[in-house]
Amino acid sequence: MERYVLWIHPLMNSKIMLKLKLIAAAISILGLLIFGFFANEARKEVYYLCGNFSKGTSYASVIRQLNTINLSEYKVENLPQGKRIIQSSALHFHLLSCNIEFNPQEKVVSALYG
């Protein structure tokens, strides 16, 4: 049984490796650009929705608007003095958020982005 070994000239091998490195770099840059785009859209979603919630807005209106989100999520907390909704995005590791505080009559007391 004969065995054939493919021998590649070292200069040819370095050209192939250079091309592979360039392809890997291009794919990495493209991935970062796509992530950046979606992260920015998630930031805008949280920021602009938070601006919609002014003092006196009803809880039902806030929930109706929050049910339209695509790139973020929200959670409702029941507090002794009312409710709190926290909207944030996993694309920002939940560091940027909108905190909406409600009074016992379920009206917005404050909506803070940060």
C-alpha atoms as one frame of an Amber mdcrd trajectory, in Angstrom:
protein
   0.000   0.000   0.000   1.500   3.253  -1.114   1.019   6.414   0.814   0.996
   9.817  -0.844   1.816  12.918   1.116   0.842  16.318  -0.188   3.739  18.653
   0.294   3.005  22.383   0.271   5.777  24.860  -0.133   6.232  26.916   3.081
   5.635  30.178   1.189   2.349  28.799  -0.139   1.358  27.735   3.377   1.927
  31.270   4.721  -0.245  32.752   1.940  -3.073  30.386   2.838  -2.714  31.238
   6.524  -2.761  34.968   5.719  -5.979  34.550   3.735  -7.553  32.561   6.578
  -6.553  35.251   9.081  -8.048  37.971   6.871 -11.289  36.018   6.508 -11.467
  35.485  10.276 -10.822  39.203  10.886 -13.506  40.195   8.369 -16.048  37.850
   9.964 -15.176  39.203  13.433 -15.566  42.811  12.309 -18.876  42.014  10.613
 -20.098  40.310  13.802 -19.135  43.339  15.896 -20.898  45.687  13.483 -24.082
  43.610  13.627 -23.920  43.445  17.434 -23.331  47.208  17.583 -26.341  47.884
  15.391 -28.692  45.768  17.504 -27.244  47.089  20.773 -27.882  50.657  19.607
 -31.438  49.793  18.560 -32.054  48.229  21.992 -30.697  51.375  23.687 -32.998
  53.563  21.596 -35.960  51.315  22.382 -35.431  51.698  26.130 -34.632  55.428
  25.912 -37.552  56.496  23.708 -40.149  54.368  25.461 -38.989  55.734  28.810
 -39.627  59.235  27.458 -43.264  58.299  26.772 -44.049  57.695  30.438 -44.806
  61.049  31.989 -46.243  61.709  35.420 -49.876  60.587  35.625 -49.748  58.003
  32.803 -51.827  54.945  33.689 -50.349  51.531  34.406 -52.441  49.993  31.598
 -51.044  52.485  29.070 -47.469  51.752  30.147 -48.013  47.988  29.863 -49.670
  48.395  26.453 -46.619  50.293  25.185 -44.130  47.910  26.779 -45.826  44.969
  25.078 -44.538  46.353  21.747 -40.839  45.952  22.606 -38.566  43.658  20.569
 -35.010  44.044  21.854 -35.606  44.626  25.543 -37.684  43.185  28.344 -39.442
  44.383  31.464 -40.363  43.107  34.876 -43.020  44.290  37.304 -42.338  44.547
  41.031 -45.051  45.030  43.644 -43.955  47.453  46.333 -45.724  48.598  49.511
 -46.201  52.095  48.017 -47.265  50.928  44.523 -45.589  49.170  41.615 -42.307
  49.480  39.784 -41.505  48.416  36.245 -37.910  47.998  35.142 -37.279  47.846
  31.391 -33.809  46.885  30.196 -31.976  44.922  27.511 -29.727  41.894  27.697
 -27.698  43.432  24.851 -26.478  45.985  27.420 -26.193  43.398  30.187 -29.142
  45.215  31.843 -26.890  48.190  32.682 -29.141  50.727  30.911 -32.689  50.696
  32.166 -35.902  52.624  32.559 -37.325  52.583  36.084 -41.005  53.480  36.200
 -42.560  54.053  39.638 -46.337  53.936  40.225 -48.444  55.139  43.134 -51.197
  52.953  44.699 -53.695  54.386  42.161 -51.499  52.913  39.377 -50.391  56.256
  37.949 -46.788  57.030  37.002 -44.961  58.962  39.680 -41.575  58.954  37.903
 -39.818  57.409  34.929 -36.029  57.534  35.049 -33.625  56.408  32.320 -30.135
  55.468  33.318
